Amino acid sequence: MAMTAGELERLIREAFPDAEVKIEDLAGDGNHYRATVISAAFRGRTRLQQHQMVYRALGGRMGDELHALALRTLTPAGEEN
Amino acid sequence: MSNPVFERIKQQIEADEVVLYMKGTPVFPQCGFSAGAVQVLTHLGVKFQSYNVLEDPELRQGLKEFGDWPTFPQLYVKGELLGGFDILRDMYESGELQQHLREKGIAFSEAA
């Protein structure tokens, strides 16, 4: 099972309409991506909560359809907390 | 929290200070990320209890709901989910993990 970069980006954008989203394909097999998501929705949340928010946006596909997703979550001011 | 496996998970994360739910075992990790988590903890000299979710499908599914975290490894420190390999590695590289361990009174080798 795999997922295209486009679908991954679409899912994240749907959940974070204001976000800047960058998807990097780490292995070219549709299973290993790095996603950088910059959204005001992350402000005031721990890194764990931010990642949980992104996983929720993938609606359970994470771990089944998508094996590995390296996440970098930032708030618009660019500070990575 | 009606899921029966939640009770089992609660006991496990309270029985040991540091608990690593992983694919495979520390000696035979079955996934690069799980192996990476073992390396970070071993490098820091942190004592931890590991559970192989590949041998326990009920535990594997229960953990995804319990911690609202879909992948493995999952690291629990003093009963709290710290996160997966990404967060563990980022915290280790920034020194945040060492700080967290100090705050929680968990022994590790400062030299690491």
Backbone of each chain as ProteinMPNN parsed JSONL, in Angstrom:
{"seq_chain_A": "MAMTAGELERLIREAFPDAEVKIEDLAGDGNHYRATVISAAFRGRTRLQQHQMVYRALGGRMGDELHALALRTLTPAGEEN", "coords_chain_A": {"N_chain_A": [[0.877, -1.189, 0.0], [0.54, 2.233, -0.742], [1.067, 5.797, -0.959], [0.453, 8.755, -2.817], [2.518, 11.683, -3.236], [1.039, 13.877, -3.838], [-1.511, 13.233, -2.896], [-1.027, 13.053, -0.199], [-0.298, 15.7, 0.367], [-2.698, 16.942, -0.265], [-4.464, 15.929, 1.701], [-3.336, 17.006, 4.024], [-3.548, 19.713, 3.493], [-6.301, 20.016, 3.468], [-6.94, 19.749, 6.124], [-5.501, 21.756, 7.239], [-6.079, 24.586, 6.185], [-4.777, 27.056, 6.006], [-2.181, 26.456, 5.796], [1.346, 26.272, 4.962], [2.752, 23.891, 2.992], [5.174, 21.405, 2.544], [6.263, 18.688, 0.759], [8.473, 15.999, 0.812], [9.785, 13.377, -1.012], [11.186, 10.627, 0.325], [12.062, 8.15, -0.422], [11.045, 7.359, -2.794], [9.197, 5.387, -3.005], [6.64, 5.779, -2.38], [6.108, 5.472, 0.233], [7.686, 6.604, 2.137], [7.974, 9.636, 3.369], [8.881, 13.123, 3.926], [7.28, 15.644, 5.649], [6.837, 19.055, 5.783], [5.119, 21.285, 7.685], [3.612, 24.349, 7.988], [1.767, 26.196, 10.109], [-0.689, 28.285, 11.643], [-2.277, 26.994, 13.343], [-0.775, 25.423, 14.96], [0.182, 26.92, 16.99], [1.097, 27.354, 20.389], [0.927, 24.708, 21.027], [2.232, 21.509, 22.028], [5.067, 19.81, 20.553], [4.418, 17.142, 20.235], [1.621, 17.202, 20.252], [1.206, 18.695, 17.956], [2.159, 16.984, 15.971], [0.322, 14.936, 16.326], [-1.972, 16.191, 15.453], [-1.491, 16.402, 12.723], [-1.329, 13.709, 12.007], [-3.923, 12.993, 12.548], [-5.156, 14.328, 10.515], [-4.586, 12.69, 8.441], [-6.27, 10.71, 8.767], [-6.164, 7.97, 9.862], [-4.759, 6.669, 7.899], [-2.144, 6.624, 8.327], [0.611, 4.62, 9.069], [-0.709, 2.393, 8.156], [-1.445, 2.656, 5.262], [0.578, 4.43, 4.846], [3.893, 4.152, 5.532], [6.061, 5.54, 6.677], [6.439, 8.747, 7.926], [8.172, 11.538, 8.148], [8.027, 14.275, 10.215], [7.934, 17.819, 10.234], [6.905, 20.363, 12.107], [5.817, 23.672, 12.194], [5.187, 26.984, 13.497], [3.77, 29.925, 11.924], [5.581, 32.069, 12.451], [7.871, 30.838, 12.246], [9.157, 29.809, 14.378], [10.36, 26.877, 15.833], [8.953, 24.885, 18.063]], "CA_chain_A": [[0.0, 0.0, 0.0], [1.372, 3.441, -0.774], [0.285, 7.037, -1.101], [1.21, 9.699, -3.643], [2.854, 12.941, -2.552], [-0.086, 14.792, -4.079], [-2.632, 12.907, -1.996], [-0.577, 13.407, 1.148], [-0.393, 17.155, 0.481], [-4.13, 17.31, -0.285], [-5.041, 15.608, 3.015], [-2.839, 17.958, 5.02], [-4.128, 21.037, 3.192], [-7.72, 20.025, 3.856], [-7.053, 19.919, 7.577], [-4.828, 23.012, 7.603], [-6.27, 25.421, 4.992], [-3.854, 28.221, 5.953], [-0.801, 25.98, 5.971], [2.351, 26.099, 3.91], [3.045, 22.451, 3.087], [6.229, 20.94, 1.624], [6.382, 17.231, 0.854], [9.677, 15.453, 0.167], [9.709, 11.915, -1.118], [12.5, 10.199, 0.811], [12.542, 6.862, -0.934], [10.501, 7.109, -4.133], [8.349, 4.184, -3.038], [5.288, 6.141, -1.941], [5.915, 5.032, 1.618], [8.583, 7.328, 3.041], [7.97, 11.062, 3.034], [9.04, 14.117, 4.989], [6.33, 16.744, 5.415], [7.018, 20.25, 6.613], [3.812, 21.958, 7.715], [3.684, 25.609, 8.746], [0.366, 26.625, 10.284], [-0.985, 28.993, 12.895], [-3.02, 26.062, 14.214], [0.15, 24.752, 15.881], [0.659, 27.822, 18.038], [0.723, 27.023, 21.757], [0.783, 23.261, 21.228], [3.526, 20.826, 22.099], [5.422, 19.165, 19.272], [3.653, 15.891, 20.175], [0.239, 17.524, 19.849], [1.233, 19.147, 16.554], [2.264, 15.795, 15.109], [-0.946, 14.207, 16.413], [-2.927, 16.908, 14.608], [-1.225, 16.044, 11.321], [-1.717, 12.304, 11.827], [-5.398, 12.927, 12.493], [-5.557, 14.797, 9.174], [-4.413, 11.576, 7.498], [-7.423, 9.854, 8.979], [-5.95, 6.538, 10.033], [-3.948, 6.033, 6.84], [-0.757, 6.599, 8.81], [0.946, 3.331, 9.674], [-1.198, 1.337, 7.27], [-1.108, 3.028, 3.876], [1.833, 5.198, 4.787], [4.738, 3.53, 6.561], [6.928, 6.453, 7.417], [6.258, 10.172, 7.616], [8.968, 12.403, 9.032], [7.249, 15.511, 10.303], [8.468, 19.041, 10.833], [5.748, 21.259, 12.255], [6.258, 25.012, 12.608], [4.152, 28.049, 13.457], [4.147, 30.867, 10.851], [6.745, 32.933, 12.731], [9.046, 30.036, 11.925], [9.836, 29.198, 15.533], [10.059, 25.454, 15.969], [9.056, 24.639, 19.523]], "C_chain_A": [[0.908, 1.232, 0.0], [0.461, 4.649, -0.95], [1.103, 8.008, -1.941], [1.472, 10.977, -2.846], [1.678, 13.909, -2.67], [-1.231, 14.537, -3.118], [-2.284, 13.304, -0.569], [-0.74, 14.92, 1.363], [-1.858, 17.582, 0.563], [-4.747, 17.086, 1.1], [-4.613, 16.638, 4.064], [-3.458, 19.329, 4.772], [-5.582, 21.119, 3.617], [-7.871, 20.312, 5.343], [-6.434, 21.249, 8.026], [-4.89, 23.965, 6.407], [-5.253, 26.559, 4.868], [-2.409, 27.779, 5.784], [0.047, 26.125, 4.717], [2.814, 24.648, 4.067], [4.139, 22.091, 2.084], [6.383, 19.43, 1.826], [7.67, 16.805, 0.142], [9.54, 13.941, 0.151], [11.09, 11.356, -0.779], [13.003, 8.949, 0.108], [11.987, 6.537, -2.316], [9.609, 5.88, -4.192], [6.934, 4.491, -2.536], [5.036, 5.779, -0.488], [6.737, 5.819, 2.62], [8.644, 8.784, 2.622], [8.445, 11.878, 4.226], [8.074, 15.234, 4.637], [6.667, 17.881, 6.372], [5.719, 21.035, 6.534], [3.939, 23.199, 8.588], [2.27, 26.141, 8.868], [0.194, 27.305, 11.632], [-1.698, 28.067, 13.869], [-2.094, 25.388, 15.229], [0.525, 25.619, 17.08], [0.172, 27.365, 19.411], [0.569, 25.534, 22.004], [2.156, 22.62, 21.288], [3.796, 20.165, 20.751], [4.622, 17.871, 19.105], [2.238, 16.172, 19.681], [0.197, 17.952, 18.385], [1.287, 17.927, 15.62], [0.964, 15.005, 15.134], [-1.997, 14.866, 15.523], [-2.737, 16.507, 13.14], [-1.638, 14.594, 11.065], [-3.228, 12.176, 11.729], [-5.879, 13.354, 11.107], [-5.452, 13.658, 8.161], [-5.443, 10.49, 7.75], [-7.096, 8.375, 9.01], [-5.134, 5.893, 8.926], [-2.515, 5.831, 7.316], [-0.493, 5.232, 9.452], [0.403, 2.188, 8.815], [-0.766, 1.667, 5.84], [0.262, 3.667, 3.788], [2.735, 4.707, 5.914], [5.491, 4.567, 7.375], [6.695, 7.885, 6.976], [7.071, 10.962, 8.623], [8.289, 13.759, 9.047], [8.068, 16.651, 10.873], [7.3, 20.014, 10.898], [6.237, 22.588, 12.829], [5.052, 25.934, 12.672], [4.659, 29.11, 12.476], [5.365, 31.709, 11.163], [8.029, 32.122, 12.543], [9.698, 29.44, 13.153], [9.391, 27.741, 15.661], [10.116, 25.149, 17.461], [9.058, 23.167, 19.835]], "O_chain_A": [[1.934, 1.249, 0.68], [-0.757, 4.52, -1.074], [2.323, 8.075, -1.791], [0.744, 11.304, -1.909], [1.365, 14.653, -1.741], [-1.844, 15.465, -2.591], [-3.121, 13.819, 0.172], [-1.248, 15.362, 2.394], [-2.22, 18.459, 1.348], [-5.465, 17.946, 1.61], [-5.419, 17.082, 4.882], [-3.846, 20.025, 5.711], [-6.045, 22.165, 4.073], [-8.789, 21.012, 5.77], [-6.803, 21.794, 9.066], [-3.899, 24.144, 5.698], [-4.91, 26.975, 3.761], [-1.512, 28.611, 5.646], [-0.447, 26.104, 3.59], [3.219, 24.235, 5.153], [4.039, 22.434, 0.906], [6.607, 18.966, 2.943], [7.92, 17.206, -0.995], [9.223, 13.314, 1.162], [12.052, 11.584, -1.513], [14.208, 8.706, 0.041], [12.4, 5.561, -2.941], [9.296, 5.38, -5.272], [6.137, 3.584, -2.3], [3.894, 5.777, -0.028], [6.511, 5.715, 3.825], [9.291, 9.126, 1.632], [8.423, 11.419, 5.368], [8.036, 15.715, 3.504], [6.766, 17.699, 7.585], [5.272, 21.405, 5.448], [4.317, 23.124, 9.757], [1.64, 26.494, 7.871], [0.838, 26.951, 12.619], [-1.723, 28.321, 15.073], [-2.557, 24.848, 16.234], [1.102, 25.137, 18.056], [-1.0, 27.033, 19.587], [0.127, 25.13, 23.079], [3.115, 23.106, 20.69], [2.898, 19.986, 19.929], [4.198, 17.531, 18.001], [1.722, 15.475, 18.807], [-0.738, 17.611, 17.66], [0.566, 17.851, 14.626], [0.539, 14.465, 14.113], [-2.817, 14.181, 14.911], [-3.709, 16.301, 12.413], [-2.228, 14.287, 10.029], [-3.755, 11.379, 10.953], [-6.864, 12.83, 10.586], [-6.145, 13.66, 7.143], [-5.488, 9.481, 7.045], [-7.689, 7.598, 8.262], [-4.842, 4.699, 8.993], [-1.776, 4.996, 6.795], [-1.278, 4.756, 10.272], [1.012, 1.119, 8.762], [0.144, 1.05, 5.287], [1.002, 3.488, 2.821], [2.398, 4.825, 7.092], [5.555, 4.486, 8.601], [6.748, 8.194, 5.786], [6.715, 11.05, 9.798], [8.01, 14.326, 7.991], [8.795, 16.49, 11.853], [6.772, 20.436, 9.869], [6.971, 22.623, 13.817], [4.04, 25.714, 12.007], [5.862, 29.185, 12.224], [6.124, 32.044, 10.253], [9.133, 32.652, 12.667], [10.654, 28.671, 13.046], [8.202, 27.428, 15.604], [11.192, 25.151, 18.058], [9.138, 22.783, 21.001]]}, "seq_chain_B": "MSNPVFERIKQQIEADEVVLYMKGTPVFPQCGFSAGAVQVLTHLGVKFQSYNVLEDPELRQGLKEFGDWPTFPQLYVKGELLGGFDILRDMYESGELQQHLREKGIAFSEAA", "coords_chain_B": {"N_chain_B": [[-12.817, 5.353, 28.026], [-13.063, 2.49, 27.405], [-11.844, 0.381, 26.351], [-10.531, -2.813, 26.803], [-7.82, -3.403, 26.579], [-6.595, -1.124, 27.282], [-6.309, -1.097, 30.024], [-4.307, -2.927, 30.404], [-2.223, -1.619, 29.102], [-1.949, 0.641, 30.683], [-1.016, -0.521, 33.066], [1.429, -1.466, 32.187], [2.867, 0.884, 31.48], [3.046, 2.048, 33.86], [4.459, 0.317, 35.335], [7.11, 0.431, 34.656], [9.667, 2.994, 34.429], [10.59, 3.918, 31.963], [9.293, 3.081, 28.932], [9.347, 1.31, 25.944], [7.529, 0.862, 23.148], [7.78, -1.188, 20.451], [8.655, -2.329, 17.097], [9.609, -5.493, 16.893], [12.524, -6.551, 18.76], [14.883, -5.123, 21.16], [17.29, -6.412, 20.584], [16.753, -7.647, 18.189], [15.564, -5.607, 16.236], [12.799, -4.852, 14.129], [12.376, -2.825, 12.444], [13.589, 0.177, 11.002], [13.116, 2.571, 12.339], [12.353, 1.791, 14.877], [14.69, 0.544, 15.622], [16.356, 2.754, 15.677], [15.32, 4.179, 17.831], [15.97, 2.466, 19.927], [18.729, 2.676, 19.773], [19.182, 5.373, 20.542], [18.289, 5.379, 23.215], [19.937, 3.424, 24.316], [22.445, 4.525, 23.844], [22.311, 6.674, 25.553], [22.342, 5.334, 27.852], [20.033, 4.666, 29.164], [17.827, 2.861, 31.204], [15.375, 0.677, 30.023], [12.087, -0.729, 29.434], [11.016, -2.922, 26.966], [8.466, -3.623, 24.543], [7.287, -5.907, 22.176], [5.401, -5.09, 19.585], [4.757, -6.451, 17.35], [4.271, -8.992, 18.015], [1.921, -8.92, 19.289], [-0.941, -8.184, 18.365], [-3.299, -7.098, 19.467], [-2.381, -5.395, 21.433], [-0.933, -3.693, 19.8], [-2.934, -2.419, 18.24], [-4.455, -1.301, 20.26], [-2.682, 0.524, 21.404], [-2.503, 2.477, 19.469], [-4.895, 3.778, 19.672], [-4.971, 4.423, 22.393], [-2.789, 6.196, 22.81], [-3.29, 7.963, 20.871], [-1.643, 7.855, 18.641], [-0.338, 6.817, 15.674], [1.826, 5.262, 14.813], [4.834, 3.207, 15.176], [8.171, 3.263, 16.604], [6.899, 3.818, 19.968], [7.473, 5.929, 22.64], [7.235, 5.892, 26.09], [7.51, 7.859, 28.985], [7.599, 7.768, 32.362], [4.877, 7.128, 32.342], [3.882, 8.862, 30.443], [3.247, 9.68, 27.037], [5.938, 10.282, 24.941], [6.5, 10.391, 22.289], [7.136, 9.531, 18.809], [9.809, 8.161, 16.764], [10.871, 10.393, 15.372], [10.378, 12.64, 17.087], [11.739, 11.765, 19.348], [14.369, 11.616, 18.368], [14.807, 14.322, 17.575], [14.522, 15.584, 20.06], [16.625, 14.434, 21.414], [18.845, 15.367, 19.962], [18.631, 18.084, 20.417], [19.016, 18.223, 23.073], [16.861, 18.326, 24.645], [15.689, 15.97, 25.41], [17.449, 14.85, 27.267], [17.18, 16.805, 29.22], [14.514, 16.454, 29.881], [14.596, 13.89, 30.977], [16.201, 14.378, 33.185], [14.487, 16.061, 34.622], [12.494, 14.269, 35.196], [13.76, 12.636, 36.852], [15.207, 10.428, 35.95], [17.721, 8.065, 35.492], [20.655, 8.527, 33.526], [23.527, 8.415, 31.314], [25.447, 11.157, 31.641], [27.549, 11.73, 30.049], [26.979, 11.096, 27.5]], "CA_chain_B": [[-11.7, 4.413, 27.982], [-13.631, 1.181, 27.748], [-11.073, -0.662, 25.694], [-9.873, -3.629, 27.842], [-6.354, -3.415, 26.475], [-6.079, 0.104, 27.918], [-5.877, -1.44, 31.389], [-3.0, -3.602, 30.272], [-1.228, -0.594, 28.745], [-1.72, 1.48, 31.884], [-0.138, -1.262, 33.996], [2.79, -1.555, 31.621], [3.587, 2.178, 31.502], [3.285, 2.441, 35.259], [5.372, -0.669, 35.943], [8.503, 0.852, 34.382], [9.783, 4.435, 34.187], [10.751, 4.163, 30.524], [8.727, 1.936, 28.205], [9.427, 1.489, 24.49], [6.744, -0.072, 22.33], [8.542, -1.19, 19.206], [8.511, -3.476, 16.19], [10.78, -6.344, 17.122], [13.098, -6.443, 20.116], [16.13, -4.355, 21.115], [18.374, -7.196, 19.957], [16.35, -7.872, 16.779], [14.523, -4.661, 15.811], [12.283, -5.223, 12.801], [12.079, -1.602, 11.662], [14.679, 1.141, 11.195], [12.788, 3.607, 13.331], [12.426, 1.149, 16.197], [16.124, 0.353, 15.914], [16.892, 4.078, 16.011], [14.903, 4.53, 19.204], [16.787, 1.644, 20.836], [20.099, 3.246, 19.78], [19.206, 6.616, 21.327], [18.168, 5.035, 24.64], [21.148, 2.678, 24.714], [23.555, 5.49, 23.85], [22.173, 7.502, 26.751], [22.446, 4.466, 29.028], [18.759, 4.689, 29.891], [17.222, 1.532, 31.383], [13.988, 0.752, 29.531], [11.366, -1.979, 29.193], [10.465, -2.846, 25.597], [7.405, -4.577, 24.195], [7.274, -6.135, 20.725], [4.0, -5.034, 19.161], [4.516, -7.384, 16.234], [3.808, -10.277, 18.574], [0.723, -8.679, 20.107], [-1.791, -7.299, 17.544], [-4.293, -6.371, 20.279], [-1.639, -4.298, 22.063], [-0.568, -2.758, 18.737], [-4.107, -1.6, 17.885], [-4.858, -0.551, 21.464], [-1.749, 1.635, 21.626], [-2.781, 3.557, 18.515], [-6.015, 4.556, 20.217], [-4.629, 4.907, 23.741], [-1.906, 7.361, 22.777], [-3.626, 8.782, 19.69], [-0.388, 7.91, 17.865], [-0.576, 5.678, 14.787], [2.982, 4.474, 14.355], [5.782, 2.738, 16.194], [8.079, 3.031, 18.045], [6.289, 4.807, 20.849], [8.208, 5.962, 23.903], [6.537, 6.432, 27.264], [8.384, 8.16, 30.117], [6.77, 7.985, 33.56], [3.46, 7.028, 31.995], [3.451, 9.873, 29.446], [3.784, 9.47, 25.694], [6.871, 11.315, 24.496], [6.314, 10.495, 20.841], [7.764, 8.503, 17.989], [11.263, 8.297, 16.571], [11.172, 11.785, 14.986], [10.422, 13.515, 18.264], [12.815, 11.271, 20.216], [15.678, 12.027, 17.797], [14.914, 15.787, 17.663], [14.729, 15.955, 21.468], [17.982, 14.003, 21.781], [19.817, 16.263, 19.311], [18.563, 19.442, 20.995], [19.295, 18.137, 24.512], [15.576, 18.399, 25.358], [15.412, 14.637, 25.98], [18.267, 14.756, 28.496], [16.553, 17.707, 30.2], [13.259, 15.807, 30.298], [14.975, 12.765, 31.847], [16.632, 14.947, 34.472], [13.306, 16.547, 35.346], [11.692, 13.133, 35.667], [14.599, 11.862, 37.782], [15.558, 9.133, 35.346], [19.19, 8.001, 35.373], [21.261, 8.286, 32.2], [24.94, 8.821, 31.427], [25.569, 12.552, 31.196], [28.656, 11.861, 29.079], [26.491, 10.81, 26.123]], "C_chain_B": [[-12.22, 2.995, 28.286], [-12.785, 0.047, 27.189], [-10.282, -1.477, 26.729], [-8.349, -3.57, 27.764], [-5.76, -2.156, 27.106], [-5.582, -0.187, 29.333], [-4.475, -2.043, 31.358], [-1.902, -2.561, 29.993], [-0.902, 0.251, 29.975], [-0.775, 0.772, 32.851], [1.307, -1.259, 33.489], [3.528, -0.225, 31.769], [3.762, 2.697, 32.917], [4.294, 1.511, 35.919], [6.835, -0.255, 35.741], [8.546, 2.345, 34.046], [9.832, 4.741, 32.703], [10.284, 2.91, 29.779], [8.769, 2.239, 26.71], [8.594, 0.41, 23.796], [7.358, -0.042, 20.933], [8.177, -2.386, 18.333], [9.776, -4.297, 16.318], [11.27, -6.163, 18.55], [14.382, -5.618, 20.015], [17.257, -5.11, 20.403], [18.046, -7.445, 18.482], [15.23, -6.9, 16.386], [14.088, -4.981, 14.383], [11.991, -4.003, 11.941], [13.152, -0.589, 12.012], [14.39, 2.156, 12.278], [12.85, 3.026, 14.738], [13.894, 0.945, 16.585], [16.757, 1.679, 16.337], [16.555, 4.484, 17.427], [15.736, 3.751, 20.214], [18.195, 2.233, 20.933], [20.174, 4.496, 20.652], [19.202, 6.273, 22.819], [19.429, 4.313, 25.128], [22.342, 3.624, 24.819], [23.527, 6.34, 25.107], [22.279, 6.663, 28.027], [21.183, 4.464, 29.858], [18.22, 3.258, 29.998], [15.787, 1.624, 30.877], [13.417, -0.656, 29.355], [10.8, -1.884, 27.78], [9.386, -3.912, 25.418], [7.362, -4.686, 22.673], [5.825, -6.183, 20.234], [3.709, -5.96, 17.987], [3.995, -8.73, 16.727], [2.477, -10.134, 19.297], [-0.201, -7.704, 19.368], [-2.789, -6.492, 18.37], [-3.619, -5.162, 20.939], [-1.338, -3.222, 21.015], [-1.741, -1.838, 18.399], [-4.508, -0.718, 19.068], [-3.989, 0.665, 21.682], [-2.052, 2.805, 20.691], [-3.901, 4.43, 19.048], [-5.633, 5.202, 21.542], [-3.822, 6.204, 23.676], [-2.227, 8.325, 21.64], [-2.372, 8.981, 18.844], [-0.359, 6.658, 16.996], [0.621, 4.801, 14.471], [3.822, 4.001, 15.535], [7.174, 3.073, 15.726], [7.296, 4.129, 18.754], [7.031, 4.75, 22.182], [7.367, 6.623, 24.982], [7.564, 6.665, 28.364], [7.49, 8.534, 31.289], [5.287, 8.068, 33.167], [2.975, 8.009, 30.955], [4.061, 9.588, 28.085], [4.694, 10.626, 25.319], [6.715, 11.507, 22.992], [6.97, 9.328, 20.126], [9.234, 8.814, 17.778], [11.654, 9.73, 16.209], [11.388, 12.655, 16.2], [11.572, 13.094, 19.175], [14.167, 11.753, 19.688], [15.855, 13.55, 17.918], [15.211, 16.216, 19.099], [16.131, 15.584, 21.906], [19.004, 14.997, 21.228], [19.804, 17.654, 19.941], [18.892, 19.418, 22.488], [18.023, 18.16, 25.344], [15.271, 17.075, 26.055], [16.175, 14.484, 27.293], [17.637, 15.609, 29.601], [15.29, 17.062, 30.773], [13.558, 14.671, 31.273], [15.421, 13.273, 33.212], [15.416, 15.351, 35.305], [12.491, 15.392, 35.941], [12.503, 12.225, 36.606], [14.965, 10.496, 37.247], [17.058, 9.122, 35.037], [19.604, 7.816, 33.914], [22.692, 8.795, 32.298], [25.108, 10.198, 30.789], [26.637, 12.685, 30.103], [28.132, 11.738, 27.653], [26.172, 12.091, 25.372]], "O_chain_B": [[-11.857, 2.392, 29.296], [-12.998, -1.118, 27.527], [-9.458, -0.919, 27.453], [-7.671, -3.678, 28.786], [-4.572, -2.117, 27.426], [-4.588, 0.378, 29.79], [-3.603, -1.715, 32.162], [-0.812, -2.614, 30.564], [0.26, 0.535, 30.265], [0.149, 1.382, 33.389], [2.259, -1.076, 34.248], [4.7, -0.213, 32.146], [4.509, 3.644, 33.162], [4.908, 1.859, 36.927], [7.691, -0.564, 36.57], [7.61, 2.893, 33.464], [9.207, 5.691, 32.231], [10.821, 1.82, 29.978], [8.292, 3.282, 26.262], [8.909, -0.778, 23.85], [7.443, 1.017, 20.31], [7.494, -3.316, 18.763], [10.861, -3.874, 15.917], [10.543, -5.692, 19.425], [14.914, -5.429, 18.921], [18.074, -4.509, 19.705], [18.937, -7.454, 17.633], [14.081, -7.312, 16.222], [14.909, -5.336, 13.537], [11.432, -4.119, 10.851], [13.579, -0.494, 13.163], [15.275, 2.557, 13.034], [13.33, 3.67, 15.671], [14.278, 1.152, 17.736], [17.59, 1.718, 17.243], [17.38, 5.057, 18.139], [16.161, 4.298, 21.232], [18.785, 2.289, 22.012], [21.125, 4.662, 21.417], [20.002, 6.803, 23.59], [19.917, 4.573, 26.228], [23.142, 3.54, 25.751], [24.57, 6.687, 25.662], [22.304, 7.198, 29.135], [21.22, 4.29, 31.076], [18.165, 2.534, 29.004], [15.057, 2.541, 31.253], [14.147, -1.628, 29.156], [10.174, -0.884, 27.429], [9.407, -4.959, 26.064], [7.397, -3.676, 21.969], [5.117, -7.17, 20.434], [2.55, -6.222, 17.668], [3.375, -9.494, 15.987], [1.959, -11.102, 19.852], [-0.241, -6.521, 19.706], [-3.098, -5.348, 18.035], [-4.184, -4.07, 21.002], [-1.459, -2.025, 21.275], [-1.57, -0.624, 18.284], [-4.853, 0.451, 18.9], [-4.476, 1.718, 22.092], [-1.884, 3.968, 21.059], [-3.877, 5.652, 18.904], [-5.928, 6.372, 21.785], [-4.115, 7.173, 24.375], [-1.563, 9.344, 21.453], [-2.067, 10.085, 18.393], [-0.355, 5.546, 17.524], [0.461, 3.711, 13.921], [3.573, 4.331, 16.694], [7.374, 3.169, 14.515], [7.065, 5.21, 18.212], [7.197, 3.684, 22.775], [6.864, 7.734, 24.824], [8.387, 5.796, 28.65], [6.722, 9.494, 31.219], [4.557, 8.957, 33.605], [1.795, 8.01, 30.606], [5.251, 9.29, 27.983], [4.298, 11.791, 25.367], [6.786, 12.625, 22.483], [7.309, 8.304, 20.718], [9.83, 9.612, 18.501], [12.67, 10.228, 16.693], [12.416, 13.317, 16.343], [12.292, 13.937, 19.71], [15.006, 12.235, 20.45], [16.922, 14.019, 18.314], [16.041, 17.094, 19.334], [16.762, 16.311, 22.672], [19.917, 15.417, 21.939], [20.835, 18.325, 19.996], [19.032, 20.474, 23.106], [18.064, 18.034, 26.568], [14.681, 17.047, 27.136], [15.619, 14.044, 28.3], [17.567, 15.197, 30.759], [15.034, 17.115, 31.976], [12.861, 14.507, 32.274], [15.082, 12.702, 34.249], [15.313, 15.046, 36.493], [11.891, 15.507, 37.01], [12.015, 11.202, 37.085], [15.025, 9.521, 37.995], [17.588, 10.04, 34.411], [18.988, 7.053, 33.17], [23.041, 9.512, 33.236], [24.938, 10.378, 29.583], [26.624, 13.642, 29.329], [28.762, 12.217, 26.71], [25.755, 12.041, 24.215]]}, "name": "protein", "num_of_chains": 2, "seq": "MAMTAGELERLIREAFPDAEVKIEDLAGDGNHYRATVISAAFRGRTRLQQHQMVYRALGGRMGDELHALALRTLTPAGEENMSNPVFERIKQQIEADEVVLYMKGTPVFPQCGFSAGAVQVLTHLGVKFQSYNVLEDPELRQGLKEFGDWPTFPQLYVKGELLGGFDILRDMYESGELQQHLREKGIAFSEAA"}
